[in-house]
Amino acid sequence: ARPRVGYFFTGKTGFELLSEKLKEVKVRDFQSIPIVIKENDSVYDAISKMFLEDVGTLFVVDDQSLLTGVVSRKDLLRASLGNQELTSLPVHIIMTRMPNVTICRKDDYLIGAAKQLINKQIDGLPVVEDTEKGLQVIGRITKTNMTKALVEFTSNDNLQGG
Amino acid sequence: ARPRVGYFFTGKTGFELLSEKLKEVKVRDFQSIPIVIKENDSVYDAISKMFLEDVGTLFVVDDQSLLTGVVSRKDLLRASLGNQELTSLPVHIIMTRMPNVTICRKDDYLIGAAKQLINKQIDGLPVVEDTEKGLQVIGRITKTNMTKALVEFTSNDNLQGG
């Protein structure tokens, strides 16, 4: 009796096992570093930073580096269409403000974060850590990370290890 | 001897089996409808359409509806920062032009398209069909589709069916 016999016999439980395994992957396993901007920085600065860092979402923080909001490429595009002077318009005017920002934590399940991105129709989430003063931004998780996860999950090598 | 015995015995081959199955998923299984714009339409029209349709990438076509280029949210944001009149600037001036556009076809593997998105650092690809006159755009595949695929792949129900 070589393993190949069991392979056909328990295919379905094999699927369940892998599916369970994928469900256990955490945000921390795929998160990227966060790109932040101060809430009094201008919309122009935000756009520049977005190009410089090549990200689609910036996290907005206050003087204590605590999360106060989020701006997306879409928010900035909308602002740039208005007749406003972008260098004097502070980013906090156009940002999505806490508590309306969808957040996640590094020990959340990756699939939970993926579902949030789909349901809220957003491109990225800040990964936060709770402190006494408020929420510290420690990472970002985006549709790019999800696409990378999809590619990794279909590579046998990466699945059988852990 | 219940299946559970084989479950532990052949876990690894179960992984391989599912991984193989995921690799067989095609672009057609997850693609969305394409949003197109004519190459002589203005950048302002393109931005309006992007908001109206809520997409991150527009495909640019000629008078015969053949693919000639692509514009991303990033391209439009860059254009809107310039001192140009957006209503009189045609989209073909700022688009990424064929043959520099990464394309895919509906029978390509989804994972292949995912790798293209990662490697080329883009958010979406046009799904094209070859005709005698040129490439017809029949769909789009984006990081949003990849995120949805990731969520579906971790649902047992969707995997064991086909």
HADDOCK unambig.tbl for C-alpha pairs under 7 A between the chains (distance, minus, plus):
assign (segid A and resid 3 and name CA) (segid B and resid 10 and name CA) 6.06 0.50 0.50
assign (segid A and resid 6 and name CA) (segid B and resid 6 and name CA) 5.25 0.50 0.50
assign (segid A and resid 6 and name CA) (segid B and resid 10 and name CA) 5.92 0.50 0.50
assign (segid A and resid 7 and name CA) (segid B and resid 10 and name CA) 5.86 0.50 0.50
assign (segid A and resid 7 and name CA) (segid B and resid 13 and name CA) 5.97 0.50 0.50
assign (segid A and resid 7 and name CA) (segid B and resid 14 and name CA) 6.43 0.50 0.50
assign (segid A and resid 10 and name CA) (segid B and resid 3 and name CA) 6.06 0.50 0.50
assign (segid A and resid 10 and name CA) (segid B and resid 6 and name CA) 5.98 0.50 0.50
assign (segid A and resid 10 and name CA) (segid B and resid 7 and name CA) 5.94 0.50 0.50
assign (segid A and resid 11 and name CA) (segid B and resid 14 and name CA) 5.83 0.50 0.50
assign (segid A and resid 12 and name CA) (segid B and resid 160 and name CA) 6.88 0.50 0.50
assign (segid A and resid 13 and name CA) (segid B and resid 7 and name CA) 6.03 0.50 0.50
assign (segid A and resid 14 and name CA) (segid B and resid 7 and name CA) 6.45 0.50 0.50
assign (segid A and resid 14 and name CA) (segid B and resid 11 and name CA) 5.83 0.50 0.50
assign (segid A and resid 14 and name CA) (segid B and resid 14 and name CA) 4.05 0.50 0.50
assign (segid A and resid 14 and name CA) (segid B and resid 15 and name CA) 6.31 0.50 0.50
assign (segid A and resid 15 and name CA) (segid B and resid 14 and name CA) 6.27 0.50 0.50
assign (segid A and resid 15 and name CA) (segid B and resid 18 and name CA) 5.95 0.50 0.50
assign (segid A and resid 16 and name CA) (segid B and resid 156 and name CA) 6.16 0.50 0.50
assign (segid A and resid 18 and name CA) (segid B and resid 15 and name CA) 5.94 0.50 0.50
assign (segid A and resid 19 and name CA) (segid B and resid 154 and name CA) 4.97 0.50 0.50
assign (segid A and resid 19 and name CA) (segid B and resid 155 and name CA) 6.82 0.50 0.50
assign (segid A and resid 19 and name CA) (segid B and resid 156 and name CA) 6.36 0.50 0.50
assign (segid A and resid 22 and name CA) (segid B and resid 154 and name CA) 6.33 0.50 0.50
assign (segid A and resid 23 and name CA) (segid B and resid 154 and name CA) 6.34 0.50 0.50
assign (segid A and resid 77 and name CA) (segid B and resid 77 and name CA) 5.51 0.50 0.50
assign (segid A and resid 80 and name CA) (segid B and resid 80 and name CA) 6.43 0.50 0.50
assign (segid A and resid 111 and name CA) (segid B and resid 151 and name CA) 6.05 0.50 0.50
assign (segid A and resid 114 and name CA) (segid B and resid 147 and name CA) 6.16 0.50 0.50
assign (segid A and resid 114 and name CA) (segid B and resid 151 and name CA) 6.76 0.50 0.50
assign (segid A and resid 115 and name CA) (segid B and resid 151 and name CA) 6.87 0.50 0.50
assign (segid A and resid 143 and name CA) (segid B and resid 143 and name CA) 5.61 0.50 0.50
assign (segid A and resid 143 and name CA) (segid B and resid 144 and name CA) 6.45 0.50 0.50
assign (segid A and resid 143 and name CA) (segid B and resid 147 and name CA) 6.14 0.50 0.50
assign (segid A and resid 144 and name CA) (segid B and resid 143 and name CA) 6.45 0.50 0.50
assign (segid A and resid 146 and name CA) (segid B and resid 147 and name CA) 5.51 0.50 0.50
assign (segid A and resid 147 and name CA) (segid B and resid 114 and name CA) 6.16 0.50 0.50
assign (segid A and resid 147 and name CA) (segid B and resid 143 and name CA) 6.15 0.50 0.50
assign (segid A and resid 147 and name CA) (segid B and resid 146 and name CA) 5.51 0.50 0.50
assign (segid A and resid 147 and name CA) (segid B and resid 147 and name CA) 6.25 0.50 0.50
assign (segid A and resid 150 and name CA) (segid B and resid 150 and name CA) 5.75 0.50 0.50
assign (segid A and resid 151 and name CA) (segid B and resid 111 and name CA) 6.06 0.50 0.50
assign (segid A and resid 151 and name CA) (segid B and resid 114 and name CA) 6.77 0.50 0.50
assign (segid A and resid 151 and name CA) (segid B and resid 115 and name CA) 6.88 0.50 0.50
assign (segid A and resid 154 and name CA) (segid B and resid 19 and name CA) 4.95 0.50 0.50
assign (segid A and resid 154 and name CA) (segid B and resid 22 and name CA) 6.33 0.50 0.50
assign (segid A and resid 154 and name CA) (segid B and resid 23 and name CA) 6.33 0.50 0.50
assign (segid A and resid 155 and name CA) (segid B and resid 19 and name CA) 6.83 0.50 0.50
assign (segid A and resid 156 and name CA) (segid B and resid 16 and name CA) 6.12 0.50 0.50
assign (segid A and resid 156 and name CA) (segid B and resid 19 and name CA) 6.41 0.50 0.50
assign (segid A and resid 160 and name CA) (segid B and resid 12 and name CA) 6.73 0.50 0.50
